[in-house]
Amino acid sequence: MKTEKHVLFSIGSQMFAMSVSDVTDVLHNPVSTRIPLAVPEIVGVLNMRGYIVTVLDMRVRLNIQEDKPKPDIDTPMCIVVVFRGTRYGLMVDYVHDVVDLSASLSAPVPPSLDPSVRSMAVGVYQHQKHLVLALDITKIVGISENLAA
Amino acid sequence: MDDGLLQDFLVETTESIEKIDQDLLSLEKDPNNPPLIDSIFRLMHTIKGTCGFLELKRLASLAHAAETLLGKMRDGEKPITQEPISLILEAMDQVKFIIAVLEEDKVEPEGDDNPLIASLDAMSRGEIGGPPEPEAHSVSASAQPVEPALLESLEESSDSEPEAVVVSAAPAPSLKTVAKAPAPEKPKPEAKSEPKKPSAEDSAEEKGGAAVDQTIRIRVDLVESLMNLVGELVLTRNQLLQLMRQEQDNLSVFATPLQHLSHVTSELQDGIVQARMQPVGNAWKKLPRIIRDLSVELGKKMDLILVGEETELDRQVIEMIRDPLIHMVRNAADHGVETPAERLAAGKPETGQIHLQARHEGGYIVMTLKDDGRGLNIDAIKKKVLEKGLCSPEKLADMEDEKIQQFIFAPGFSTAATLTSVSGRGVGMDVVCTNIERIGGVIQMASQQGQGSTFTIKIPLTLAIISAMIVGIGGQRMAIPQLGVSELVRITPQSDHKIEFLKGAPVLRLRNKLLPLVDLRSLLHLESDKPEGGSTTIFIVVARVGASHFGMIVDRVFDTEDIVVKPLAPILQNLGVFSGNTILGDGQVIMILDTNGVAQTLGDTLTGQDSGPTTPAVKKTIASNLEEQVSLLVFRAGTKTMKAIPLAMIARLEEIDLKTLEYTTDKPVLQYRGSLIPIVTISGDYHLAEEGIAPMLVFNTKKQSVGMIVDEIIDIVQAPMHLTLPSEGTGILGTLIINNQATDIVDAYHHMHKVVNTWQDSMPMSTKGGFSSAASKRSQRILFVDDSAFFRNLLTPMLETAGYTVLGFEAAADALRALKSDPDTVDLILSDIEMPEMNGFAFAKAVTEDPTLQNIPLIAFTAHVNSDMTIKARKSGFRECVAKFDREGLLSHIAHFLGHHSVAA
């Protein structure tokens, strides 16, 4: 059974997964510089070991209405990915484990899902009693690129 | 075939062909050079051999035919003249074409080159290609099928239209011109730098010779990756140094090694930057050939002079300027340089000079392209601008030549009557400009009609590292590239320079020019970080865009640094105001502003082009207010408030001895120049001192003079007629800020009107001749249009004092409507020129075109009268043009036209 390593993360009460092949780092509570005039889903830019990482707010990106976790208790995490040579940081609430997921075990994405989320999802997994939505990096970032064009 | 083998072949052969190209051109100028022809032959021989070995049949046959011809030339059996060289160059172009296809498809293209080979063979046999022969035409005719490919590879674009190419490539006329010259004469274009090369390179070419090759080949992507790593090393080093500065005491043990590391990093950086540097000559390689071919094709004589080709430049930058340069050189040859006949007629030497020079200048490389041709044709540009609707006729008429020239950089612009295959498929200078700006460079142009044009390009040595000014805007730091910045202005509450507002838009008066400003903080929606009531010092960064300047308002200026430019993520690239971002020494990421992008937010106020969101009204106002600068006499009278009156209204300034004042019915009068004039004061009361000397302003009305006694004359100043506060009381037209002081503009006529009327009452007889009662004149009605309340307030009383009834309008459109509805009520029309929406000229035209209104005399009214203005005014239908402060002139013209009118009626 061919498995692929995925990193699990959550925003609000929802769990997501992403293939680790594109992930380079996970940052803890990063501070970024705001970018004037940018669309709301762009939090800003930050410096990571000399690379400039453009930070996206996944909450906005995935259109999740749930409240943010309290800032004094929990701090946001940032999953840094590389896409076509540019580094992007995805702001999420928590980053959990890296697990093996097998594509053959995934269920198709339910049509009832929010269209903007659907466009980024590639499958649904069951993991330890949670339903996990697997996302495709190309769709997460690529669509943003198109938005800008 | 093995891919690696093919790759090597392609690289080597491409280099060889380039060399053959260059050497052939040198040979043309210097035919008596056996080592040179030898070297060319050997190169061709090698190519032929390799092609044969790799079973590239098409290339092999072509190379073989060329080699044969070269052999004949080498052995002296064939004279080395323009014809064989042209043919071999043709053959080389065909080889380039085949190689291009080979690289793409891994196989040679289908077909053969038999016509070309036949020509080569025929020439080898001596059947063709000697001095002038009609057969020359048929040679080229049969060579035609090859030409689309030839010109295509020359031009490196894939959308050539075969018909256009063949037509313009007709060598027949040009061959004739060439043929006229005796064979041994040197051909027209000369790349003067070339002669030096053959000898040096010859020795290097010695097979297995003494010269050891000091270079190695290295893959470009490897160099790129090294460059990136070094860039990051530099940034990390900067961070460490920053930390060291902050924590000096705690980290002292690191100091020395860190210092050493820093030193080594700097050297490494320099080294890597060097590695990517190449001589700019690499971008110039194709130019001599292009000029040569153009000379032949266009029948013009041209010299291409290259200076400074060893100047080094980053490889990437070279790639990006190669095409723009080719385009510009083509333009110079095609549109700039005239035909020999035209040149001789103009008193110029027959051979046109195109001069291309490169040099280092303060961290940049400056390239100038200069030709001594016919320069830019202003009229042709104007015509094209109007055709394409890029600007309104009125704006164009007012524009300086220099600004009109800038239109060639506008998108979609091309003045070529026919798009020749040579320099334009409507590609145009705007693409050149964009490409140059993309690499962070600037391009400027100067041109003199009849004398030639000079283009100056300034580009940074490397794309990656630029010099930038770090500024603070609303608490955030940003970088502004140093290249476009011309100066920095500091504005404090005490400084002479001030930000003024014209119809809501901020401007700065800098050395008599009005500079439009961009408030970066509001543009970027940032909050102010200055405490309330804190320092109000701000800075204005003056930047140049094209031929104009503008300013950016920032809160703070930190320093200038060399920064490594990192491109924006694709999702951010649509934000036109940013061109990239960078990491500062302290690890913070900041945005880099794009000067051009910011300038564009100003709309059309800079470029003078009509499109754009910013209203033409704003621009017109700026322009018109620029004209309407007025001389004001500033004085004190009665109260502490400064007062002023337009100087032009004052007839004389006198000093009088208060003892000489006399009183009539308690009103003061003065014997002045043979008549008795009434005296007024601003305050209206006549309790003047009994003794002493006081300044007096003398005004002349139509009827008589009036003297106004004031306390003290302060100064005469120039100020734009923009009222900060409109008038609230009578007697005052409004308030201006002059030299930081609020100054009331006195309505002089208000004061005089009072006096003159009462005077009339109390003294029915005038002591000055020419007095006529206002009542006895039929009150004639004047329609007065002026968008400035100031002038309406100023002139209406004056005209009324003179006995006319005045109908005032702010907008010409309203005036026109009123006129049309009631044409008989108006005897004369007085109109301002510079007005938003409908200006004076348009208004006059509308009036004269209406049959019910045609007979009403029109007088134009403007701040500055000159012959141009008068001519334009007359053309639009005005009878006369009068200066705004010329009361005498105005009144006499009005009288003239009204008198004339009544006689006619």
Contacts between the chains, C-beta under 8 A, distances in Angstrom:
chain1	res1	chain2	res2	distance
A	32	B	589	7.5
A	33	B	476	7.4
A	33	B	588	6.5
A	33	B	589	4.8
A	33	B	590	6.5
A	33	B	591	7.6
A	34	B	476	7.2
A	35	B	572	6.6
A	35	B	575	7.6
A	35	B	578	7.7
A	35	B	591	6.4
A	36	B	476	7.5
A	36	B	524	3.6
A	36	B	525	6.0
A	36	B	526	6.1
A	36	B	591	7.5
A	37	B	524	6.2
A	37	B	525	6.8
A	37	B	575	5.4
A	37	B	577	6.9
A	38	B	572	6.3
A	38	B	575	6.5
A	39	B	571	7.9
A	42	B	571	6.7
A	42	B	572	7.0
A	45	B	569	8.0
A	45	B	581	5.8
A	45	B	589	4.6
A	45	B	591	7.8
A	46	B	589	5.9
A	47	B	583	4.8
A	47	B	587	5.4
A	47	B	588	7.0
A	47	B	589	4.9
A	49	B	232	7.5
A	49	B	236	7.7
A	50	B	231	7.7
A	50	B	232	3.7
A	50	B	235	4.8
A	50	B	236	6.0
A	50	B	583	6.7
A	51	B	232	7.7
A	52	B	566	4.8
A	52	B	569	8.0
A	52	B	581	5.7
A	52	B	583	6.7
A	52	B	589	5.7
A	54	B	568	7.9
A	54	B	569	3.9
A	54	B	571	6.8
A	54	B	572	6.6
A	84	B	570	7.9
A	86	B	569	4.9
A	86	B	570	6.7
A	88	B	569	6.8
A	141	B	571	7.8
A	144	B	571	4.6
A	145	B	570	4.4
A	145	B	571	5.3
A	147	B	571	6.8
A	148	B	570	6.5
A	148	B	571	4.3
A	148	B	572	6.9
A	148	B	573	6.5
A	148	B	574	4.7
A	149	B	574	6.8
